[in-house]
Amino acid sequence: MSIKKNRKWCLASRPVGLTKESDFEWKEVELEEIKDGQLLVRVIYLSIDPTNRGWIKAESYLPAVQIGEVMRGIAIGIVEESRHPDFAVNDMVQGMLGWQEYLISDGSGLTVLPKGLPVPITAHFGLFGHIGLSAYFGLLDIGKPKSGETLVVSAAAGAVGSLVGQIGKIIGCRVVGIAGTDEKCEWLTGELGFDAAINYKKESVFRRLKEYCPDGIDVYFDNVGGNILDTVLALINIRARIVTCGLISQYNAEKPVPGPYNYGNILVKRARVEGFIVLDYFDRADEAITKLAEWFAEGKINYRVDIIEGLKNAPATMNRLFDGSHSGKLIIQVSEEPKVN
Ligand SMILES: NC(=O)c1ccc[n+]([C@@H]2O[C@H](COP(=O)([O-])OP(=O)(O)OC[C@H]3O[C@@H](n4cnc5c(N)ncnc54)[C@H](OP(=O)(O)O)[C@@H]3O)[C@@H](O)[C@H]2O)c1
Protein backbone atom coordinates (compact mmCIF):
# COMPACT_ATOMS: atom_id res chain seq x y z
CA MET A 1 0.00 0.00 0.00
CA SER A 2 1.37 3.46 -0.92
CA ILE A 3 2.14 5.83 1.95
CA LYS A 4 -0.27 8.74 2.08
CA LYS A 5 0.88 12.22 2.98
CA ASN A 6 -1.18 14.63 5.05
CA ARG A 7 -0.80 18.37 4.59
CA LYS A 8 -2.17 20.61 7.29
CA TRP A 9 -2.19 24.09 8.80
CA CYS A 10 -1.08 24.22 12.44
CA LEU A 11 -1.32 27.24 14.72
CA ALA A 12 2.09 28.92 15.00
CA SER A 13 1.26 32.04 17.05
CA ARG A 14 -1.74 33.86 18.51
CA PRO A 15 -2.69 36.55 16.00
CA VAL A 16 -2.92 40.19 16.99
CA GLY A 17 -5.61 41.97 14.97
CA LEU A 18 -6.28 40.42 11.58
CA THR A 19 -4.80 36.94 11.17
CA LYS A 20 -1.68 36.62 9.02
CA GLU A 21 -0.59 33.52 7.12
CA SER A 22 2.55 33.50 9.29
CA ASP A 23 0.31 32.83 12.33
CA PHE A 24 -0.01 29.31 10.88
CA GLU A 25 2.57 26.72 9.81
CA TRP A 26 2.06 24.51 6.75
CA LYS A 27 3.18 20.97 7.61
CA GLU A 28 3.46 17.79 5.58
CA VAL A 29 3.56 14.49 7.44
CA GLU A 30 3.20 10.81 6.56
CA LEU A 31 -0.08 9.21 7.57
CA GLU A 32 0.04 6.20 9.85
CA GLU A 33 -1.94 3.00 9.21
CA ILE A 34 -5.33 3.03 10.92
CA LYS A 35 -5.88 0.69 13.88
CA ASP A 36 -8.96 -1.25 15.02
CA GLY A 37 -11.73 1.21 15.94
CA GLN A 38 -10.35 3.93 13.65
CA LEU A 39 -11.22 5.36 10.24
CA LEU A 40 -9.39 7.48 7.69
CA VAL A 41 -11.30 10.49 6.35
CA ARG A 42 -10.30 12.53 3.30
CA VAL A 43 -11.43 16.14 3.76
CA ILE A 44 -13.44 17.53 0.83
CA TYR A 45 -15.01 20.79 2.04
CA LEU A 46 -13.80 22.95 4.91
CA SER A 47 -16.13 25.54 6.40
CA ILE A 48 -14.47 28.90 7.08
CA ASP A 49 -16.30 30.52 9.97
CA PRO A 50 -15.98 33.79 11.93
CA THR A 51 -15.68 31.70 15.09
CA ASN A 52 -12.37 30.31 13.77
CA ARG A 53 -10.87 33.66 14.82
CA GLY A 54 -12.15 33.19 18.37
CA TRP A 55 -10.80 29.64 18.61
CA ILE A 56 -7.22 30.87 18.16
CA LYS A 57 -7.62 33.83 20.50
CA ALA A 58 -8.55 32.38 23.89
CA GLU A 59 -10.77 29.82 25.57
CA SER A 60 -14.46 30.58 24.99
CA TYR A 61 -17.27 28.05 24.51
CA LEU A 62 -14.53 25.62 23.37
CA PRO A 63 -10.91 25.41 24.54
CA ALA A 64 -8.50 27.55 22.52
CA VAL A 65 -6.53 25.80 19.78
CA GLN A 66 -3.04 25.34 21.20
CA ILE A 67 0.15 26.49 19.48
CA GLY A 68 1.42 23.60 17.31
CA GLU A 69 -2.02 21.95 17.03
CA VAL A 70 -3.78 21.48 13.72
CA MET A 71 -6.24 24.35 13.22
CA ARG A 72 -9.75 23.38 14.27
CA GLY A 73 -12.34 23.49 11.51
CA ILE A 74 -15.74 22.06 10.66
CA ALA A 75 -15.49 19.99 7.49
CA ILE A 76 -17.11 17.33 5.34
CA GLY A 77 -15.09 14.37 4.15
CA ILE A 78 -15.32 10.87 2.77
CA VAL A 79 -14.31 7.70 4.61
CA GLU A 80 -11.48 6.12 2.62
CA GLU A 81 -10.59 3.33 5.08
CA SER A 82 -12.51 1.99 8.04
CA ARG A 83 -11.85 -0.46 10.87
CA HIS A 84 -14.76 1.02 12.81
CA PRO A 85 -18.14 -0.78 12.99
CA ASP A 86 -20.19 2.43 12.59
CA PHE A 87 -18.47 3.83 9.49
CA ALA A 88 -18.19 2.29 6.03
CA VAL A 89 -15.87 3.19 3.16
CA ASN A 90 -17.50 5.93 1.02
CA ASP A 91 -19.64 7.26 3.89
CA MET A 92 -19.68 11.06 3.86
CA VAL A 93 -19.05 12.45 7.32
CA GLN A 94 -19.21 15.87 8.93
CA GLY A 95 -17.45 17.10 12.07
CA MET A 96 -14.34 18.84 13.36
CA LEU A 97 -11.99 17.38 10.77
CA GLY A 98 -9.60 20.34 10.98
CA TRP A 99 -7.57 22.36 8.46
CA GLN A 100 -5.96 19.29 6.91
CA GLU A 101 -6.29 16.88 4.02
CA TYR A 102 -6.80 13.71 6.09
CA LEU A 103 -7.91 12.80 9.57
CA ILE A 104 -7.47 9.51 11.41
CA SER A 105 -10.40 9.40 13.83
CA ASP A 106 -12.01 7.09 16.37
CA GLY A 107 -15.36 8.41 15.08
CA SER A 108 -16.19 10.63 18.02
CA GLY A 109 -18.01 13.80 17.01
CA LEU A 110 -18.51 12.61 13.43
CA THR A 111 -21.97 12.44 11.83
CA VAL A 112 -22.64 10.31 8.76
CA LEU A 113 -24.48 12.46 6.18
CA PRO A 114 -27.65 10.99 4.69
CA LYS A 115 -27.17 9.56 1.19
CA GLY A 116 -29.11 10.54 -1.91
CA LEU A 117 -30.40 13.97 -0.82
CA PRO A 118 -31.38 16.13 -3.83
CA VAL A 119 -28.99 18.93 -2.79
CA PRO A 120 -25.26 19.49 -3.38
CA ILE A 121 -22.89 18.37 -0.61
CA THR A 122 -22.16 22.02 0.17
CA ALA A 123 -25.80 22.48 1.25
CA HIS A 124 -24.70 20.81 4.49
CA PHE A 125 -22.87 24.08 5.17
CA GLY A 126 -24.98 26.66 3.31
CA LEU A 127 -28.46 25.49 4.31
CA PHE A 128 -28.20 22.78 6.96
CA GLY A 129 -25.44 22.03 9.48
CA HIS A 130 -24.23 24.63 11.97
CA ILE A 131 -25.36 27.52 9.73
CA GLY A 132 -28.96 26.37 9.25
CA LEU A 133 -29.30 25.38 12.90
CA SER A 134 -28.00 28.77 14.07
CA ALA A 135 -30.49 30.63 11.91
CA TYR A 136 -33.42 28.35 12.71
CA PHE A 137 -33.05 27.98 16.48
CA GLY A 138 -31.47 31.40 17.04
CA LEU A 139 -34.42 33.12 15.43
CA LEU A 140 -37.30 30.85 16.45
CA ASP A 141 -36.20 29.69 19.92
CA ILE A 142 -34.48 32.87 21.12
CA GLY A 143 -36.01 35.64 18.99
CA LYS A 144 -39.55 34.19 19.09
CA PRO A 145 -40.81 36.36 16.20
CA LYS A 146 -44.54 36.71 15.63
CA SER A 147 -46.35 37.46 12.41
CA GLY A 148 -46.61 41.21 11.86
CA GLU A 149 -43.54 42.04 13.98
CA THR A 150 -40.47 43.82 12.62
CA LEU A 151 -37.24 41.81 12.46
CA VAL A 152 -33.85 43.41 11.78
CA VAL A 153 -30.84 41.26 10.94
CA SER A 154 -27.20 42.31 10.56
CA ALA A 155 -24.59 40.61 8.33
CA ALA A 156 -27.84 39.90 6.50
CA ALA A 157 -26.29 38.70 3.24
CA GLY A 158 -24.01 36.28 5.07
CA ALA A 159 -24.56 32.57 5.62
CA VAL A 160 -26.61 32.77 8.84
CA GLY A 161 -28.15 36.20 8.25
CA SER A 162 -29.59 35.41 4.83
CA LEU A 163 -31.41 32.36 6.22
CA VAL A 164 -32.65 34.30 9.27
CA GLY A 165 -34.30 36.97 7.11
CA GLN A 166 -35.99 34.39 4.91
CA ILE A 167 -37.30 32.46 7.91
CA GLY A 168 -38.58 35.77 9.26
CA LYS A 169 -40.53 36.30 6.03
CA ILE A 170 -41.98 32.78 6.25
CA ILE A 171 -43.18 33.58 9.79
CA GLY A 172 -44.84 36.76 8.46
CA CYS A 173 -42.49 39.45 9.79
CA ARG A 174 -41.46 42.70 8.19
CA VAL A 175 -37.74 42.03 7.59
CA VAL A 176 -34.99 44.63 7.26
CA GLY A 177 -31.42 43.50 6.51
CA ILE A 178 -28.15 45.34 7.06
CA ALA A 179 -25.23 44.46 4.77
CA GLY A 180 -22.02 45.95 3.40
CA THR A 181 -22.52 46.37 -0.37
CA ASP A 182 -25.28 47.49 -2.77
CA GLU A 183 -25.07 44.14 -4.56
CA LYS A 184 -25.74 42.29 -1.29
CA CYS A 185 -28.65 44.62 -0.48
CA GLU A 186 -30.14 44.07 -3.95
CA TRP A 187 -29.88 40.28 -3.48
CA LEU A 188 -31.73 40.55 -0.15
CA THR A 189 -34.63 42.61 -1.45
CA GLY A 190 -34.65 41.33 -5.06
CA GLU A 191 -34.22 37.58 -4.64
CA LEU A 192 -34.73 36.75 -0.97
CA GLY A 193 -37.84 38.83 -0.34
CA PHE A 194 -36.53 41.12 2.42
CA ASP A 195 -38.73 44.22 2.75
CA ALA A 196 -35.75 46.57 2.86
CA ALA A 197 -31.97 46.51 3.11
CA ILE A 198 -29.44 49.05 4.35
CA ASN A 199 -25.87 49.37 3.12
CA TYR A 200 -24.20 50.22 6.43
CA LYS A 201 -21.00 51.29 4.69
CA LYS A 202 -22.79 54.00 2.68
CA GLU A 203 -25.95 54.98 4.53
CA SER A 204 -26.93 56.23 7.97
CA VAL A 205 -28.17 53.06 9.67
CA PHE A 206 -30.16 55.09 12.21
CA ARG A 207 -31.96 57.16 9.57
CA ARG A 208 -32.71 54.18 7.37
CA LEU A 209 -33.93 52.02 10.27
CA LYS A 210 -36.30 54.81 11.32
CA GLU A 211 -37.60 54.95 7.77
CA TYR A 212 -37.84 51.18 7.16
CA CYS A 213 -39.11 50.23 10.63
CA PRO A 214 -41.97 52.73 11.15
CA ASP A 215 -43.43 50.58 13.94
CA GLY A 216 -40.07 50.13 15.71
CA ILE A 217 -37.98 46.95 16.06
CA ASP A 218 -39.35 43.86 17.82
CA VAL A 219 -36.59 41.34 17.12
CA TYR A 220 -32.95 42.06 16.33
CA PHE A 221 -30.81 39.12 15.17
CA ASP A 222 -27.34 40.42 15.96
CA ASN A 223 -24.41 38.99 14.04
CA VAL A 224 -22.07 41.94 14.49
CA GLY A 225 -22.35 43.84 17.82
CA GLY A 226 -20.63 47.27 17.96
CA ASN A 227 -22.16 50.42 16.47
CA ILE A 228 -24.95 48.62 14.64
CA LEU A 229 -26.18 46.99 17.86
CA ASP A 230 -26.06 50.40 19.55
CA THR A 231 -28.11 51.98 16.79
CA VAL A 232 -30.72 49.20 16.90
CA LEU A 233 -31.00 49.53 20.69
CA ALA A 234 -32.09 53.13 20.21
CA LEU A 235 -35.10 51.95 18.18
CA ILE A 236 -36.35 48.83 19.95
CA ASN A 237 -39.94 48.37 21.05
CA ILE A 238 -41.23 47.33 24.47
CA ARG A 239 -40.48 43.60 25.03
CA ALA A 240 -38.04 43.52 22.12
CA ARG A 241 -35.85 40.44 21.82
CA ILE A 242 -32.19 40.72 20.86
CA VAL A 243 -30.61 37.47 19.69
CA THR A 244 -26.86 37.65 20.27
CA CYS A 245 -25.59 35.26 17.63
CA GLY A 246 -22.23 36.87 16.86
CA LEU A 247 -20.08 39.95 17.40
CA ILE A 248 -18.00 39.93 14.25
CA SER A 249 -17.14 43.64 14.48
CA GLN A 250 -15.08 42.78 17.59
CA TYR A 251 -13.35 39.50 16.71
CA ASN A 252 -10.10 41.19 15.62
CA ALA A 253 -10.14 43.84 18.35
CA GLU A 254 -6.75 44.32 19.97
CA LYS A 255 -8.13 45.67 23.25
CA PRO A 256 -11.40 45.28 25.19
CA VAL A 257 -14.40 46.83 23.44
CA PRO A 258 -16.74 49.16 25.37
CA GLY A 259 -20.36 48.13 25.87
CA PRO A 260 -23.28 49.71 24.00
CA TYR A 261 -24.01 53.36 24.66
CA ASN A 262 -27.77 52.71 24.47
CA TYR A 263 -27.66 49.86 27.03
CA GLY A 264 -30.21 51.73 29.19
CA ASN A 265 -32.91 51.14 26.59
CA ILE A 266 -32.90 47.43 27.50
CA LEU A 267 -34.29 48.49 30.88
CA VAL A 268 -36.61 51.18 29.61
CA LYS A 269 -38.07 48.91 26.92
CA ARG A 270 -38.09 45.77 29.13
CA ALA A 271 -36.13 44.07 26.36
CA ARG A 272 -34.44 40.68 26.52
CA VAL A 273 -30.90 40.06 25.24
CA GLU A 274 -29.99 36.39 24.94
CA GLY A 275 -26.96 34.66 23.50
CA PHE A 276 -26.86 31.15 22.14
CA ILE A 277 -24.30 28.65 20.89
CA VAL A 278 -25.43 26.33 18.13
CA LEU A 279 -23.70 23.31 19.71
CA ASP A 280 -26.49 23.33 22.33
CA TYR A 281 -29.01 22.52 19.58
CA PHE A 282 -27.28 19.61 17.84
CA ASP A 283 -29.60 17.10 19.52
CA ARG A 284 -32.54 18.88 17.82
CA ALA A 285 -30.85 19.01 14.39
CA ASP A 286 -33.45 16.81 12.66
CA GLU A 287 -36.23 19.27 13.53
CA ALA A 288 -34.42 22.17 11.83
CA ILE A 289 -33.16 20.16 8.85
CA THR A 290 -36.63 18.76 8.10
CA LYS A 291 -38.15 22.25 8.10
CA LEU A 292 -35.31 23.89 6.12
CA ALA A 293 -35.42 21.09 3.51
CA GLU A 294 -39.19 21.51 3.21
CA TRP A 295 -38.92 25.29 2.72
CA PHE A 296 -36.09 24.82 0.21
CA ALA A 297 -38.15 22.27 -1.79
CA GLU A 298 -41.09 24.72 -1.78
CA GLY A 299 -38.85 27.51 -3.09
CA LYS A 300 -39.36 29.57 0.08
CA ILE A 301 -35.72 29.66 1.13
CA ASN A 302 -32.44 29.86 -0.76
CA TYR A 303 -28.73 30.11 0.02
CA ARG A 304 -25.48 30.75 -1.78
CA VAL A 305 -21.98 29.41 -1.30
CA ASP A 306 -18.60 30.91 -2.14
CA ILE A 307 -16.11 28.12 -2.77
CA ILE A 308 -12.36 28.80 -2.77
CA GLU A 309 -10.05 26.09 -4.16
CA GLY A 310 -7.20 24.72 -2.08
CA LEU A 311 -6.42 24.23 1.60
CA LYS A 312 -3.32 26.41 1.18
CA ASN A 313 -5.67 29.41 0.88
CA ALA A 314 -7.38 28.85 4.25
CA PRO A 315 -5.60 31.54 6.33
CA ALA A 316 -6.10 34.28 3.71
CA THR A 317 -9.68 33.18 3.08
CA MET A 318 -10.57 33.58 6.76
CA ASN A 319 -9.96 37.33 6.49
CA ARG A 320 -12.57 37.63 3.74
CA LEU A 321 -15.19 37.16 6.46
CA PHE A 322 -14.04 40.43 7.98
CA ASP A 323 -13.89 42.57 4.84
CA GLY A 324 -17.11 41.06 3.48
CA SER A 325 -15.53 40.22 0.11
CA HIS A 326 -17.22 36.83 -0.03
CA SER A 327 -20.70 36.05 -1.19
CA GLY A 328 -22.64 33.55 0.92
CA LYS A 329 -21.27 30.65 2.93
CA LEU A 330 -17.49 30.66 2.70
CA ILE A 331 -16.04 27.23 1.99
CA ILE A 332 -12.63 25.86 1.00
CA GLN A 333 -12.60 22.92 -1.41
CA VAL A 334 -9.77 20.74 -0.14
CA SER A 335 -10.16 17.76 -2.49
CA GLU A 336 -12.47 16.39 -5.17
CA GLU A 337 -16.01 15.24 -4.46
CA PRO A 338 -16.69 11.54 -5.14
CA LYS A 339 -18.30 10.92 -8.56
CA VAL A 340 -21.43 9.32 -7.05
CA ASN A 341 -22.72 9.97 -3.55
N1 LIG B 1 -23.72 31.63 18.15
C1 LIG B 1 -23.47 30.65 17.31
O1 LIG B 1 -23.59 29.46 17.62
C2 LIG B 1 -23.05 31.00 15.91
C3 LIG B 1 -23.03 30.05 14.88
C4 LIG B 1 -22.67 30.44 13.58
C5 LIG B 1 -22.31 31.78 13.36
N2 LIG B 1 -22.31 32.66 14.40
C6 LIG B 1 -22.00 34.08 14.20
O2 LIG B 1 -22.89 34.58 13.23
C7 LIG B 1 -22.27 35.65 12.53
C8 LIG B 1 -22.37 35.37 11.03
O3 LIG B 1 -21.62 34.20 10.74
P1 LIG B 1 -21.62 33.57 9.27
O4 LIG B 1 -20.90 32.28 9.37
O5 LIG B 1 -22.98 33.60 8.73
O6 LIG B 1 -20.68 34.58 8.48
P2 LIG B 1 -21.08 35.49 7.26
O7 LIG B 1 -22.21 36.35 7.69
O8 LIG B 1 -21.25 34.67 6.04
O9 LIG B 1 -19.79 36.39 7.09
C9 LIG B 1 -19.53 37.42 7.96
C10 LIG B 1 -20.08 38.76 7.44
O10 LIG B 1 -20.03 39.70 8.47
C11 LIG B 1 -20.01 41.00 7.91
N3 LIG B 1 -19.08 41.83 8.69
C12 LIG B 1 -17.76 41.64 8.86
N4 LIG B 1 -17.25 42.60 9.65
C13 LIG B 1 -18.29 43.42 9.97
C14 LIG B 1 -18.40 44.61 10.76
N5 LIG B 1 -17.34 45.14 11.38
N6 LIG B 1 -19.61 45.19 10.86
C15 LIG B 1 -20.69 44.66 10.23
N7 LIG B 1 -20.65 43.54 9.47
C16 LIG B 1 -19.46 42.94 9.35
C17 LIG B 1 -19.52 40.85 6.46
O11 LIG B 1 -20.61 41.17 5.58
P3 LIG B 1 -20.85 42.66 5.05
O12 LIG B 1 -20.39 42.71 3.63
O13 LIG B 1 -22.32 42.80 5.19
O14 LIG B 1 -20.06 43.58 5.94
C18 LIG B 1 -19.25 39.36 6.31
O15 LIG B 1 -19.62 38.86 5.07
C19 LIG B 1 -20.85 35.74 13.04
O16 LIG B 1 -20.78 36.73 14.04
C20 LIG B 1 -20.61 34.38 13.67
O17 LIG B 1 -19.64 34.39 14.66
C21 LIG B 1 -22.67 32.30 15.65
The ligand as an SDF file (V2000), in Angstrom:
LIG
                    3D

 48 52  0  0  0  0  0  0  0  0999 V2000
  -23.7240   31.6340   18.1480 N   0  0  0  0  0  0  0  0  0  0  0  0
  -23.4710   30.6470   17.3090 C   0  0  0  0  0  0  0  0  0  0  0  0
  -23.5890   29.4590   17.6240 O   0  0  0  0  0  0  0  0  0  0  0  0
  -23.0470   31.0050   15.9060 C   0  0  0  0  0  0  0  0  0  0  0  0
  -23.0270   30.0490   14.8780 C   0  0  0  0  0  0  0  0  0  0  0  0
  -22.6730   30.4440   13.5840 C   0  0  0  0  0  0  0  0  0  0  0  0
  -22.3090   31.7840   13.3590 C   0  0  0  0  0  0  0  0  0  0  0  0
  -22.3140   32.6550   14.3980 N   0  0  0  0  0  0  0  0  0  0  0  0
  -21.9960   34.0780   14.1970 C   0  0  0  0  0  0  0  0  0  0  0  0
  -22.8910   34.5830   13.2320 O   0  0  0  0  0  0  0  0  0  0  0  0
  -22.2660   35.6490   12.5320 C   0  0  0  0  0  0  0  0  0  0  0  0
  -22.3730   35.3710   11.0310 C   0  0  0  0  0  0  0  0  0  0  0  0
  -21.6160   34.2020   10.7400 O   0  0  0  0  0  0  0  0  0  0  0  0
  -21.6180   33.5670    9.2690 P   0  0  0  0  0  0  0  0  0  0  0  0
  -20.9040   32.2780    9.3680 O   0  0  0  0  0  0  0  0  0  0  0  0
  -22.9800   33.5970    8.7330 O   0  0  0  0  0  0  0  0  0  0  0  0
  -20.6820   34.5770    8.4840 O   0  0  0  0  0  0  0  0  0  0  0  0
  -21.0840   35.4890    7.2580 P   0  0  0  0  0  0  0  0  0  0  0  0
  -22.2090   36.3530    7.6900 O   0  0  0  0  0  0  0  0  0  0  0  0
  -21.2460   34.6710    6.0400 O   0  0  0  0  0  0  0  0  0  0  0  0
  -19.7940   36.3910    7.0870 O   0  0  0  0  0  0  0  0  0  0  0  0
  -19.5280   37.4200    7.9650 C   0  0  0  0  0  0  0  0  0  0  0  0
  -20.0800   38.7600    7.4400 C   0  0  0  0  0  0  0  0  0  0  0  0
  -20.0330   39.6980    8.4720 O   0  0  0  0  0  0  0  0  0  0  0  0
  -20.0090   41.0010    7.9050 C   0  0  0  0  0  0  0  0  0  0  0  0
  -19.0810   41.8260    8.6870 N   0  0  0  0  0  0  0  0  0  0  0  0
  -17.7580   41.6410    8.8630 C   0  0  0  0  0  0  0  0  0  0  0  0
  -17.2500   42.6010    9.6540 N   0  0  0  0  0  0  0  0  0  0  0  0
  -18.2850   43.4200    9.9690 C   0  0  0  0  0  0  0  0  0  0  0  0
  -18.3970   44.6110   10.7560 C   0  0  0  0  0  0  0  0  0  0  0  0
  -17.3430   45.1420   11.3790 N   0  0  0  0  0  0  0  0  0  0  0  0
  -19.6130   45.1940   10.8570 N   0  0  0  0  0  0  0  0  0  0  0  0
  -20.6890   44.6610   10.2340 C   0  0  0  0  0  0  0  0  0  0  0  0
  -20.6500   43.5380    9.4710 N   0  0  0  0  0  0  0  0  0  0  0  0
  -19.4590   42.9360    9.3540 C   0  0  0  0  0  0  0  0  0  0  0  0
  -19.5190   40.8500    6.4580 C   0  0  0  0  0  0  0  0  0  0  0  0
  -20.6060   41.1690    5.5790 O   0  0  0  0  0  0  0  0  0  0  0  0
  -20.8470   42.6600    5.0540 P   0  0  0  0  0  0  0  0  0  0  0  0
  -20.3910   42.7070    3.6280 O   0  0  0  0  0  0  0  0  0  0  0  0
  -22.3220   42.8010    5.1880 O   0  0  0  0  0  0  0  0  0  0  0  0
  -20.0580   43.5850    5.9370 O   0  0  0  0  0  0  0  0  0  0  0  0
  -19.2470   39.3590    6.3150 C   0  0  0  0  0  0  0  0  0  0  0  0
  -19.6150   38.8640    5.0740 O   0  0  0  0  0  0  0  0  0  0  0  0
  -20.8510   35.7400   13.0430 C   0  0  0  0  0  0  0  0  0  0  0  0
  -20.7780   36.7280   14.0370 O   0  0  0  0  0  0  0  0  0  0  0  0
  -20.6140   34.3770   13.6680 C   0  0  0  0  0  0  0  0  0  0  0  0
  -19.6350   34.3870   14.6630 O   0  0  0  0  0  0  0  0  0  0  0  0
  -22.6720   32.2970   15.6510 C   0  0  0  0  0  0  0  0  0  0  0  0
  1  2  1  0
  2  3  2  0
  2  4  1  0
  4  5  1  0
  4 48  2  0
  5  6  2  0
  6  7  1  0
  7  8  2  0
  8  9  1  0
  8 48  1  0
  9 10  1  0
  9 46  1  0
 10 11  1  0
 11 12  1  0
 11 44  1  0
 12 13  1  0
 13 14  1  0
 14 15  2  0
 14 16  1  0
 14 17  1  0
 17 18  1  0
 18 19  2  0
 18 20  1  0
 18 21  1  0
 21 22  1  0
 22 23  1  0
 23 24  1  0
 23 42  1  0
 24 25  1  0
 25 26  1  0
 25 36  1  0
 26 27  1  0
 26 35  1  0
 27 28  2  0
 28 29  1  0
 29 30  1  0
 29 35  2  0
 30 31  1  0
 30 32  2  0
 32 33  1  0
 33 34  2  0
 34 35  1  0
 36 37  1  0
 36 42  1  0
 37 38  1  0
 38 39  2  0
 38 40  1  0
 38 41  1  0
 42 43  1  0
 44 45  1  0
 44 46  1  0
 46 47  1  0
M  CHG  2   8   1  16  -1
M  END
$$$$
